[in-house]
Amino acid sequence: MPRDFAVTREGLIFAVVSYAHPPGRVLAFLRYHPCERGERVRACTGVRYASLRSTAGSFEYLRSLYPEYIFRHPCREMQAVPLERVAEHLLPARRLAEIVEAPGDGFEEDVRELALRLEEVVPLHRLGITGSALAGVHTGSSDIDLVVYGRRMFERLRRWLGEVMQEGGTLRKPSMEQWRRCYRKRFPSRRGLSFEEFLWHERRKLNRLSFRGRMADLLLVDCRGRRWREAECRVLGRRCIVARVVDDSLSFDVPAKYRVEHELVEEVLSYTHTYTGQALRGEVIEACGVLEESDGRRRLVVGTTREAEGEYIRVLRQSALPEA
């Protein structure tokens, strides 16, 4: 499932990025690798780890040392772990249950208290923890990446947060400094959106909050299974389009999907978390990405790298459609 982690025999730590996988492989992105000078230590092994901060750096590392972890998708190059190389499968729900039962440090205490607070709305077994906490390489300043299993539970929690988040409460709206830090992380170099645009889009999503001074992120994992489907695919180059969103029901999915009204493109997909929940049904968007054609259908893909430089989705006009 997306948000799970896979640890390989070499100790590489990958984040799973898809519901469906090619035969004998798991689509995943390399997040951490063993490094004697690494800034993180995995608690259960004592091994030092370094994080890979860019898509290009991640691919370069694998090409030079572990080329067997690179998989050629019909439309793009991807990272995928052969099943026989998986040594550990890390599950967000199991890890959160362990933390709630016996937190090991101050960060895990905060995770525990936040999970128990959210349990007022969503059963604990429908929650999990991913990111550095799942890998066991978190630091005292790490953010909290919470998984919510099931679309109905995710939407329930977002509605509740919209009602309870207060500037001075336990569950707070992120501070301006937290938003700026998030912006710098999402746009490390070339910036597709201005900070003001980013802030406007993010504040209305209701999937981020501040708890005890930490930024916490809510991530949807749908519980329905998906099948891997191999299809012919052509890359038609970079495009920017202006289109109207006619279906936003999968906007928080992996990838985020927006069905659009446009003469060239049927849907816009985002593979980067920056643009999940970005637009609502009825809104007019500008989207820049890579145009792909598969089975006679065309889609615009945003986030062909994790940084998505030069690729973005922004709302140009709000115009709600009547309910279907």
C-alpha contacts under 8 A as a table, 3 or more apart, distances in Angstrom:
res1	aa1	res2	aa2	distance
1	M	4	D	5.77
1	M	16	V	6.59
1	M	17	V	7.54
1	M	18	S	6.45
1	M	19	Y	5.23
1	M	221	V	7.61
2	P	15	A	7.59
2	P	16	V	4.96
2	P	17	V	4.76
2	P	18	S	5.15
2	P	19	Y	5.99
2	P	221	V	6.70
2	P	254	V	7.41
3	R	15	A	6.19
3	R	16	V	5.62
3	R	17	V	6.67
3	R	92	P	7.18
3	R	130	T	5.98
3	R	131	G	7.66
3	R	147	V	7.47
3	R	221	V	7.69
4	D	15	A	6.12
4	D	16	V	5.38
4	D	89	H	7.30
4	D	90	L	5.80
4	D	91	L	5.29
4	D	92	P	6.14
4	D	130	T	7.00
5	F	13	I	6.82
5	F	14	F	5.53
5	F	15	A	4.51
5	F	16	V	5.60
5	F	89	H	6.06
5	F	90	L	4.97
5	F	91	L	6.89
5	F	130	T	7.94
5	F	134	L	7.42
5	F	135	A	7.16
6	A	13	I	5.88
6	A	14	F	5.17
6	A	15	A	6.45
6	A	16	V	7.02
6	A	86	V	6.30
6	A	87	A	7.50
6	A	88	E	5.80
6	A	89	H	4.85
6	A	90	L	6.11
7	V	11	G	5.80
7	V	12	L	5.55
7	V	13	I	4.58
7	V	14	F	6.30
7	V	86	V	5.92
7	V	87	A	5.65
7	V	88	E	4.96
7	V	89	H	6.53
7	V	90	L	7.71
8	T	11	G	5.10
8	T	12	L	5.25
8	T	13	I	6.65
8	T	81	V	7.91
8	T	85	R	5.39
8	T	86	V	4.50
8	T	87	A	4.96
8	T	88	E	6.80
9	R	12	L	7.43
9	R	85	R	5.71
9	R	86	V	6.25
9	R	87	A	5.22
11	G	33	H	6.82
11	G	34	P	6.48
12	L	30	L	7.17
12	L	32	Y	6.24
12	L	33	H	4.85
12	L	34	P	6.73
13	I	30	L	6.05
13	I	31	R	5.87
13	I	32	Y	5.15
13	I	33	H	6.29
13	I	135	A	7.31
14	F	28	A	5.65
14	F	29	F	5.18
14	F	30	L	4.28
14	F	31	R	5.42
14	F	32	Y	7.07
15	A	28	A	5.17
15	A	29	F	5.21
15	A	30	L	6.41
15	A	31	R	6.48
15	A	131	G	7.96
16	V	26	V	7.08
16	V	27	L	6.01
16	V	28	A	4.06
16	V	29	F	6.48
17	V	27	L	6.01
17	V	28	A	5.04
17	V	29	F	6.80
17	V	254	V	7.42
18	S	21	H	6.87
18	S	27	L	6.12
18	S	28	A	7.33
18	S	254	V	6.69
18	S	255	P	7.93
19	Y	225	G	6.69
19	Y	226	R	5.70
19	Y	227	R	7.76
19	Y	254	V	7.84
20	A	27	L	7.99
20	A	225	G	7.70
20	A	226	R	5.26
20	A	227	R	5.16
20	A	228	W	4.69
21	H	25	R	6.26
21	H	26	V	5.46
21	H	27	L	5.86
21	H	227	R	7.44
21	H	228	W	5.28
22	P	25	R	5.57
22	P	26	V	7.00
22	P	27	L	7.66
22	P	228	W	5.83
22	P	229	R	7.89
24	G	82	P	5.90
24	G	83	L	5.56
25	R	80	A	5.86
25	R	81	V	5.35
25	R	82	P	4.40
25	R	83	L	5.29
26	V	80	A	5.16
26	V	81	V	5.07
26	V	82	P	6.50
26	V	83	L	6.74
27	L	78	M	7.45
27	L	79	Q	6.03
27	L	80	A	4.25
27	L	81	V	6.49
28	A	79	Q	5.75
28	A	80	A	5.34
28	A	81	V	6.78
29	F	79	Q	5.82
29	F	80	A	7.40
30	L	33	H	7.74
30	L	52	L	7.43
30	L	58	S	6.39
30	L	79	Q	7.59
31	R	51	S	5.79
31	R	52	L	5.72
31	R	58	S	7.88
32	Y	49	Y	6.09
32	Y	50	A	5.56
32	Y	51	S	4.44
32	Y	52	L	6.11
33	H	49	Y	5.40
33	H	50	A	5.60
33	H	51	S	6.60
33	H	52	L	7.78
34	P	38	G	7.27
34	P	47	V	6.79
34	P	48	R	5.81
34	P	49	Y	4.42
34	P	50	A	6.37
35	C	38	G	4.89
35	C	48	R	5.65
35	C	49	Y	5.03
35	C	50	A	5.76
36	E	48	R	5.82
36	E	49	Y	7.33
37	R	48	R	7.04
37	R	49	Y	7.71
37	R	50	A	7.59
38	G	41	V	7.54
38	G	48	R	5.22
38	G	49	Y	4.57
38	G	50	A	4.31
38	G	51	S	7.86
39	E	48	R	6.98
39	E	49	Y	6.42
39	E	50	A	5.92
40	R	48	R	5.56
40	R	49	Y	5.07
40	R	50	A	6.33
40	R	137	V	5.62
40	R	138	H	7.19
40	R	139	T	7.23
41	V	46	G	5.78
41	V	47	V	5.58
41	V	48	R	4.32
41	V	49	Y	5.84
41	V	136	G	7.88
41	V	137	V	5.56
42	R	45	T	5.73
42	R	46	G	5.34
42	R	47	V	5.53
42	R	48	R	6.36
42	R	49	Y	7.08
42	R	135	A	7.27
42	R	136	G	5.15
42	R	137	V	4.68
43	A	46	G	5.47
43	A	47	V	7.79
43	A	136	G	5.73
43	A	137	V	6.73
44	C	136	G	7.18
49	Y	137	V	7.62
52	L	55	T	7.82
52	L	57	G	6.50
52	L	58	S	5.86
53	R	57	G	7.06
53	R	58	S	7.67
54	S	57	G	5.14
54	S	58	S	6.20
54	S	306	R	7.05
54	S	307	E	7.02
55	T	58	S	5.08
55	T	59	F	6.30
55	T	305	T	5.84
55	T	306	R	5.75
55	T	307	E	7.14
56	A	59	F	5.29
56	A	60	E	6.05
57	G	60	E	5.02
57	G	61	Y	6.08
58	S	61	Y	5.22
58	S	62	L	6.40
59	F	62	L	5.17
59	F	63	R	5.99
59	F	70	I	7.86
59	F	79	Q	7.92
60	E	63	R	5.15
60	E	64	S	6.20
61	Y	64	S	5.44
61	Y	65	L	6.26
61	Y	66	Y	7.63
62	L	65	L	5.25
62	L	66	Y	4.62
62	L	67	P	5.39
62	L	69	Y	6.75
62	L	70	I	7.28
63	R	66	Y	5.81
63	R	67	P	4.48
63	R	70	I	7.50
64	S	67	P	6.70
66	Y	69	Y	5.95
67	P	70	I	5.62
68	E	71	F	7.68
69	Y	79	Q	5.74
69	Y	80	A	5.29
69	Y	81	V	5.43
69	Y	82	P	7.08
70	I	77	E	7.10
70	I	78	M	5.92
70	I	79	Q	4.60
70	I	80	A	5.91
71	F	77	E	6.01
71	F	78	M	5.12
71	F	79	Q	5.52
71	F	80	A	5.80
72	R	75	C	7.92
72	R	76	R	6.34
72	R	77	E	4.72
72	R	78	M	6.11
73	H	76	R	5.09
73	H	77	E	5.64
73	H	78	M	6.44
74	P	230	E	7.91
74	P	231	A	7.29
74	P	232	E	6.33
74	P	233	C	5.48
74	P	234	R	7.60
75	C	233	C	5.42
75	C	234	R	6.13
75	C	235	V	6.13
75	C	292	E	7.45
81	V	85	R	6.82
81	V	86	V	7.21
82	P	85	R	5.50
82	P	86	V	7.11
83	L	86	V	5.47
86	V	89	H	7.20
90	L	95	R	7.59
90	L	134	L	6.87
90	L	135	A	7.43
91	L	94	R	5.45
91	L	95	R	6.23
91	L	128	G	7.89
91	L	134	L	7.55
92	P	95	R	5.17
92	P	96	L	6.15
92	P	127	L	7.81
92	P	128	G	4.32
92	P	129	I	4.64
92	P	130	T	5.42
92	P	134	L	6.28
92	P	147	V	7.11
93	A	96	L	5.24
93	A	97	A	6.26
93	A	125	H	6.58
93	A	126	R	7.34
93	A	127	L	5.90
93	A	128	G	3.91
93	A	129	I	6.51
93	A	147	V	8.00
94	R	97	A	5.17
94	R	98	E	6.37
94	R	128	G	7.18
95	R	98	E	5.09
95	R	99	I	6.34
95	R	128	G	6.96
95	R	129	I	6.51
95	R	134	L	6.30
96	L	99	I	5.04
96	L	100	V	6.13
96	L	112	R	7.82
96	L	127	L	7.47
96	L	128	G	5.18
96	L	129	I	5.36
97	A	100	V	5.15
97	A	101	E	6.13
97	A	125	H	7.90
97	A	128	G	7.81
98	E	101	E	5.13
98	E	102	A	6.10
98	E	103	P	7.44
99	I	102	A	5.18
99	I	103	P	4.55
99	I	104	G	7.25
99	I	108	E	6.20
99	I	109	E	7.84
99	I	111	V	7.52
99	I	112	R	6.27
100	V	103	P	6.13
100	V	111	V	7.77
100	V	112	R	4.83
100	V	115	A	7.78
103	P	106	G	7.87
103	P	108	E	5.01
103	P	109	E	5.48
103	P	112	R	7.03
104	G	108	E	6.04
104	G	109	E	7.42
105	D	108	E	5.34
105	D	109	E	6.25
106	G	109	E	4.96
106	G	110	D	6.44
106	G	140	G	7.14
107	F	110	D	5.24
107	F	111	V	6.41
107	F	139	T	7.54
107	F	140	G	5.80
107	F	141	S	7.77
107	F	142	S	7.55
108	E	111	V	4.84
108	E	112	R	6.06
109	E	112	R	5.08
109	E	113	E	6.24
110	D	113	E	5.18
110	D	114	L	6.11
110	D	211	F	7.81
110	D	212	R	7.29
111	V	114	L	5.24
111	V	115	A	6.10
111	V	144	I	6.88
112	R	115	A	5.20
112	R	116	L	6.20
113	E	116	L	5.17
113	E	117	R	6.20
114	L	117	R	5.05
114	L	118	L	6.22
114	L	211	F	7.19
115	A	118	L	5.13
115	A	119	E	6.12
115	A	124	L	7.12
115	A	127	L	7.68
116	L	119	E	4.97
116	L	120	E	7.28
116	L	124	L	7.50
117	R	120	E	5.87
118	L	121	V	5.64
118	L	122	V	6.17
118	L	124	L	7.99
118	L	157	L	7.81
119	E	122	V	4.86
119	E	123	P	5.25
119	E	124	L	5.51
120	E	123	P	7.57
121	V	156	R	7.45
121	V	157	L	6.48
121	V	160	W	7.61
122	V	126	R	6.67
122	V	127	L	7.61
122	V	153	M	6.31
122	V	156	R	7.90
122	V	157	L	6.97
123	P	126	R	5.52
123	P	127	L	7.25
124	L	127	L	5.38
125	H	128	G	7.64
126	R	148	V	5.94
126	R	149	Y	5.05
126	R	150	G	7.50
126	R	153	M	7.76
127	L	146	L	6.90
127	L	147	V	5.48
127	L	148	V	4.81
127	L	149	Y	6.15
128	G	146	L	5.66
128	G	147	V	4.68
128	G	148	V	6.55
128	G	149	Y	7.92
129	I	133	A	6.72
129	I	134	L	6.01
129	I	144	I	7.57
129	I	145	D	5.85
129	I	146	L	4.65
129	I	147	V	5.68
130	T	133	A	5.99
130	T	134	L	4.66
130	T	135	A	7.58
130	T	145	D	5.46
130	T	146	L	6.23
130	T	147	V	6.72
131	G	134	L	5.54
131	G	135	A	6.67
131	G	144	I	7.80
131	G	145	D	5.93
132	S	135	A	5.11
132	S	136	G	6.02
132	S	137	V	5.17
132	S	138	H	4.67
132	S	142	S	7.53
133	A	136	G	4.95
133	A	137	V	6.18
133	A	138	H	5.09
133	A	144	I	7.73
134	L	137	V	7.82
135	A	138	H	7.63
138	H	141	S	7.98
138	H	142	S	5.84
139	T	142	S	5.31
141	S	214	R	7.70
142	S	214	R	7.64
143	D	214	R	5.80
143	D	215	M	5.28
143	D	216	A	5.88
143	D	217	D	7.85
144	I	214	R	7.11
144	I	215	M	6.39
144	I	216	A	4.51
144	I	217	D	6.23
145	D	216	A	5.87
145	D	217	D	4.94
145	D	218	L	6.38
145	D	219	L	7.20
146	L	216	A	7.14
146	L	217	D	5.94
146	L	218	L	5.04
146	L	219	L	6.06
147	V	218	L	5.91
147	V	219	L	4.74
147	V	220	L	5.97
147	V	221	V	6.70
148	V	153	M	6.87
148	V	154	F	5.71
148	V	218	L	6.69
148	V	219	L	5.90
148	V	220	L	5.07
148	V	221	V	6.09
149	Y	153	M	6.84
149	Y	154	F	7.07
149	Y	220	L	6.17
149	Y	221	V	4.96
149	Y	222	D	5.95
149	Y	223	C	6.33
150	G	153	M	5.41
150	G	154	F	6.24
150	G	220	L	6.95
150	G	221	V	6.11
150	G	222	D	4.82
150	G	223	C	5.51
151	R	154	F	5.05
151	R	155	E	6.20
151	R	220	L	6.82
151	R	221	V	7.43
151	R	222	D	5.91
152	R	155	E	5.30
152	R	156	R	6.12
153	M	156	R	5.05
153	M	157	L	6.17
154	F	157	L	5.23
154	F	158	R	6.30
154	F	220	L	6.19
155	E	158	R	5.07
155	E	159	R	6.22
156	R	159	R	5.30
156	R	160	W	6.26
157	L	160	W	5.07
157	L	161	L	6.14
158	R	161	L	5.13
158	R	162	G	6.27
158	R	206	L	5.49
158	R	207	N	6.21
159	R	162	G	5.16
159	R	163	E	6.69
159	R	206	L	7.68
160	W	163	E	5.21
160	W	164	V	6.32
161	L	164	V	5.15
161	L	165	M	5.51
161	L	206	L	6.65
162	G	165	M	6.04
162	G	206	L	6.25
164	V	171	L	7.11
165	M	169	G	6.85
165	M	170	T	7.99
165	M	171	L	5.21
165	M	172	R	4.88
165	M	173	K	5.73
165	M	209	L	7.68
166	Q	169	G	5.09
166	Q	170	T	7.85
166	Q	171	L	6.60
166	Q	172	R	4.93
166	Q	173	K	6.05
167	E	172	R	5.23
167	E	173	K	5.77
168	G	172	R	6.42
169	G	172	R	5.54
170	T	211	F	6.31
170	T	212	R	7.04
171	L	209	L	6.71
171	L	210	S	6.14
171	L	211	F	5.48
172	R	209	L	5.87
172	R	210	S	4.97
172	R	211	F	6.38
173	K	208	R	7.73
173	K	209	L	5.21
173	K	210	S	5.76
174	P	178	Q	5.87
174	P	179	W	6.49
174	P	208	R	7.28
174	P	209	L	5.34
174	P	210	S	4.89
174	P	215	M	6.80
175	S	178	Q	5.12
175	S	179	W	6.33
175	S	210	S	7.60
176	M	179	W	5.05
176	M	180	R	6.17
177	E	180	R	4.99
177	E	181	R	6.16
178	Q	181	R	5.07
178	Q	182	C	6.14
178	Q	215	M	6.93
179	W	182	C	5.00
179	W	183	Y	6.07
179	W	199	L	7.14
180	R	183	Y	4.94
180	R	184	R	6.23
180	R	195	F	7.53
181	R	184	R	5.18
181	R	185	K	6.26
182	C	185	K	5.08
182	C	186	R	6.14
183	Y	186	R	5.11
183	Y	187	F	5.94
183	Y	195	F	6.78
183	Y	198	F	7.30
184	R	187	F	5.15
184	R	188	P	5.41
185	K	188	P	5.61
186	R	274	T	6.82
186	R	307	E	6.80
187	F	190	R	6.43
187	F	191	R	5.33
187	F	192	G	7.62
187	F	307	E	6.74
187	F	309	E	7.92
188	P	191	R	7.60
188	P	307	E	7.58
189	S	309	E	7.88
190	R	309	E	5.87
190	R	310	G	7.08
191	R	194	S	6.81
191	R	309	E	6.95
191	R	310	G	7.37
192	G	309	E	6.83
192	G	310	G	5.77
192	G	311	E	6.47
192	G	312	Y	5.72
193	L	196	E	7.95
193	L	197	E	5.81
193	L	198	F	5.92
193	L	312	Y	7.39
193	L	314	R	7.63
194	S	197	E	5.18
194	S	198	F	6.15
195	F	198	F	5.00
195	F	199	L	6.01
196	E	199	L	5.14
196	E	200	W	6.24
197	E	200	W	5.23
197	E	201	H	6.36
197	E	314	R	7.80
198	F	201	H	5.38
198	F	202	E	6.08
199	L	202	E	5.15
199	L	203	R	5.99
200	W	203	R	5.67
200	W	204	R	6.97
201	H	204	R	5.98
201	H	205	K	6.95
201	H	278	Q	6.20
202	E	205	K	5.42
202	E	206	L	7.59
202	E	278	Q	7.64
203	R	206	L	6.41
205	K	208	R	7.69
205	K	277	G	6.15
205	K	278	Q	7.45
206	L	209	L	7.63
207	N	217	D	5.98
207	N	218	L	5.09
207	N	219	L	7.55
208	R	215	M	7.00
208	R	216	A	5.63
208	R	217	D	4.65
208	R	218	L	6.25
209	L	215	M	5.87
209	L	216	A	5.28
209	L	217	D	6.73
210	S	213	G	5.81
210	S	214	R	5.32
210	S	215	M	4.64
210	S	216	A	5.86
211	F	214	R	5.19
211	F	215	M	6.54
211	F	216	A	6.83
219	L	252	F	7.91
220	L	252	F	6.52
220	L	253	D	6.56
221	V	253	D	7.19
221	V	254	V	7.84
222	D	253	D	7.42
231	A	294	S	6.69
231	A	295	D	7.09
232	E	294	S	5.81
232	E	295	D	6.76
233	C	292	E	6.84
233	C	293	E	5.62
233	C	294	S	4.59
233	C	295	D	7.47
234	R	292	E	5.62
234	R	293	E	5.16
234	R	294	S	6.59
235	V	290	V	7.31
235	V	291	L	6.13
235	V	292	E	4.62
235	V	293	E	6.57
236	L	290	V	7.26
236	L	291	L	5.25
236	L	292	E	5.64
236	L	293	E	7.26
237	G	290	V	5.56
237	G	291	L	5.59
237	G	292	E	7.64
238	R	288	C	7.34
238	R	289	G	5.59
238	R	290	V	4.36
238	R	291	L	5.90
239	R	288	C	5.71
239	R	289	G	5.75
239	R	290	V	6.02
239	R	291	L	6.18
239	R	300	L	7.72
240	C	286	E	7.00
240	C	287	A	5.53
240	C	288	C	4.10
240	C	289	G	6.54
241	I	286	E	5.68
241	I	287	A	5.43
241	I	288	C	6.47
242	V	262	H	7.76
242	V	284	V	6.92
242	V	285	I	5.60
242	V	286	E	4.48
242	V	287	A	6.48
243	A	260	V	6.07
243	A	261	E	5.75
243	A	262	H	5.44
243	A	284	V	5.56
243	A	285	I	5.52
243	A	286	E	6.63
243	A	287	A	7.98
244	R	260	V	5.40
244	R	261	E	5.16
244	R	262	H	7.15
244	R	281	R	7.97
244	R	282	G	6.19
244	R	283	E	5.71
244	R	284	V	4.30
244	R	285	I	6.20
245	V	248	D	6.88
245	V	258	Y	6.31
245	V	259	R	5.92
245	V	260	V	4.42
245	V	261	E	6.36
245	V	279	A	7.47
245	V	280	L	6.84
245	V	281	R	5.09
245	V	282	G	5.29
245	V	283	E	5.61
245	V	284	V	6.27
245	V	285	I	7.26
246	V	258	Y	7.56
246	V	259	R	5.70
246	V	260	V	5.29
246	V	261	E	6.48
246	V	281	R	5.19
246	V	282	G	5.81
246	V	321	L	7.95
247	D	250	L	7.83
247	D	258	Y	5.92
247	D	259	R	5.04
247	D	260	V	6.98
247	D	280	L	7.82
247	D	281	R	5.39
248	D	251	S	5.17
248	D	257	K	7.02
248	D	258	Y	5.28
248	D	259	R	6.86
248	D	279	A	7.14
248	D	280	L	5.69
248	D	281	R	5.30
249	S	252	F	7.92
249	S	257	K	7.93
249	S	258	Y	7.79
250	L	253	D	5.17
250	L	256	A	5.90
250	L	257	K	5.21
250	L	258	Y	6.84
251	S	256	A	4.54
251	S	257	K	5.11
251	S	258	Y	6.12
251	S	276	T	5.53
251	S	277	G	4.80
251	S	278	Q	7.22
251	S	279	A	7.59
252	F	255	P	7.78
252	F	256	A	5.33
252	F	257	K	7.78
252	F	276	T	4.92
252	F	277	G	5.13
253	D	256	A	4.57
253	D	257	K	6.95
253	D	276	T	7.26
254	V	271	Y	6.90
255	P	269	L	6.18
255	P	270	S	5.48
255	P	271	Y	4.95
255	P	272	T	7.66
256	A	269	L	5.56
256	A	270	S	5.01
256	A	271	Y	6.69
256	A	275	Y	7.47
256	A	276	T	5.37
256	A	277	G	7.45
257	K	267	E	6.80
257	K	268	V	5.88
257	K	269	L	4.68
257	K	270	S	6.60
258	Y	267	E	5.47
258	Y	268	V	5.12
258	Y	269	L	6.44
259	R	266	E	6.00
259	R	267	E	4.26
259	R	268	V	6.43
260	V	265	V	7.25
260	V	266	E	5.62
260	V	267	E	5.28
260	V	268	V	7.07
261	E	265	V	7.66
261	E	266	E	6.79
262	H	265	V	5.54
262	H	266	E	6.66
264	L	298	R	6.97
265	V	268	V	7.55
265	V	297	R	7.70
265	V	298	R	5.11
265	V	299	R	5.30
265	V	300	L	6.69
266	E	297	R	7.00
266	E	298	R	5.97
266	E	299	R	5.81
267	E	298	R	7.37
267	E	299	R	5.03
267	E	300	L	6.50
268	V	287	A	7.73
268	V	299	R	5.69
268	V	300	L	4.77
268	V	301	V	6.02
268	V	302	V	7.35
269	L	299	R	7.11
269	L	300	L	6.17
269	L	301	V	4.88
269	L	302	V	5.96
270	S	273	H	7.54
270	S	275	Y	6.22
270	S	276	T	6.92
270	S	301	V	5.94
270	S	302	V	4.60
270	S	303	G	5.64
271	Y	301	V	7.48
271	Y	302	V	6.28
271	Y	303	G	4.84
271	Y	304	T	6.83
271	Y	306	R	7.63
272	T	275	Y	6.21
272	T	276	T	7.36
272	T	302	V	7.29
272	T	303	G	5.00
272	T	305	T	7.77
272	T	306	R	5.85
272	T	307	E	7.62
272	T	308	A	7.14
273	H	276	T	5.34
274	T	278	Q	7.99
275	Y	278	Q	5.07
275	Y	312	Y	7.31
275	Y	313	I	6.44
277	G	280	L	7.54
278	Q	313	I	7.11
278	Q	314	R	7.27
278	Q	315	V	7.67
279	A	283	E	6.55
279	A	285	I	7.36
279	A	314	R	7.62
279	A	315	V	6.33
280	L	283	E	5.72
280	L	320	A	7.81
281	R	320	A	6.38
281	R	321	L	6.48
282	G	318	Q	6.93
282	G	319	S	5.12
282	G	320	A	4.46
282	G	321	L	4.75
283	E	315	V	6.71
283	E	316	L	7.52
283	E	317	R	5.68
283	E	318	Q	4.57
283	E	319	S	5.09
283	E	320	A	6.41
284	V	315	V	5.95
284	V	316	L	5.51
284	V	317	R	5.01
284	V	318	Q	6.48
284	V	319	S	7.41
285	I	313	I	6.64
285	I	314	R	5.52
285	I	315	V	4.39
285	I	316	L	5.23
285	I	317	R	7.02
286	E	312	Y	7.96
286	E	313	I	5.78
286	E	314	R	5.41
286	E	315	V	6.42
286	E	316	L	6.53
287	A	300	L	7.97
287	A	302	V	7.71
287	A	311	E	7.37
287	A	312	Y	5.63
287	A	313	I	4.42
287	A	314	R	6.56
288	C	300	L	7.67
288	C	302	V	6.71
288	C	310	G	7.15
288	C	311	E	4.86
288	C	312	Y	5.35
288	C	313	I	6.66
289	G	300	L	5.90
289	G	301	V	5.30
289	G	302	V	4.62
289	G	303	G	7.26
289	G	304	T	7.76
289	G	310	G	7.45
289	G	311	E	4.81
289	G	312	Y	6.88
290	V	300	L	5.54
290	V	301	V	5.11
290	V	302	V	6.63
290	V	304	T	7.52
291	L	298	R	6.93
291	L	299	R	5.87
291	L	300	L	4.54
291	L	301	V	6.28
292	E	298	R	5.60
292	E	299	R	5.44
292	E	300	L	6.27
292	E	301	V	7.25
293	E	296	G	6.16
293	E	297	R	5.44
293	E	298	R	4.36
293	E	299	R	6.46
294	S	297	R	5.34
294	S	298	R	6.45
301	V	304	T	6.77
302	V	308	A	6.83
302	V	311	E	5.54
302	V	312	Y	6.22
302	V	313	I	7.69
303	G	306	R	5.95
303	G	307	E	7.00
303	G	308	A	4.45
303	G	309	E	7.96
303	G	311	E	6.39
303	G	312	Y	7.72
304	T	308	A	6.22
305	T	308	A	5.04
305	T	309	E	7.56
308	A	311	E	5.10
308	A	312	Y	7.11
315	V	318	Q	7.25
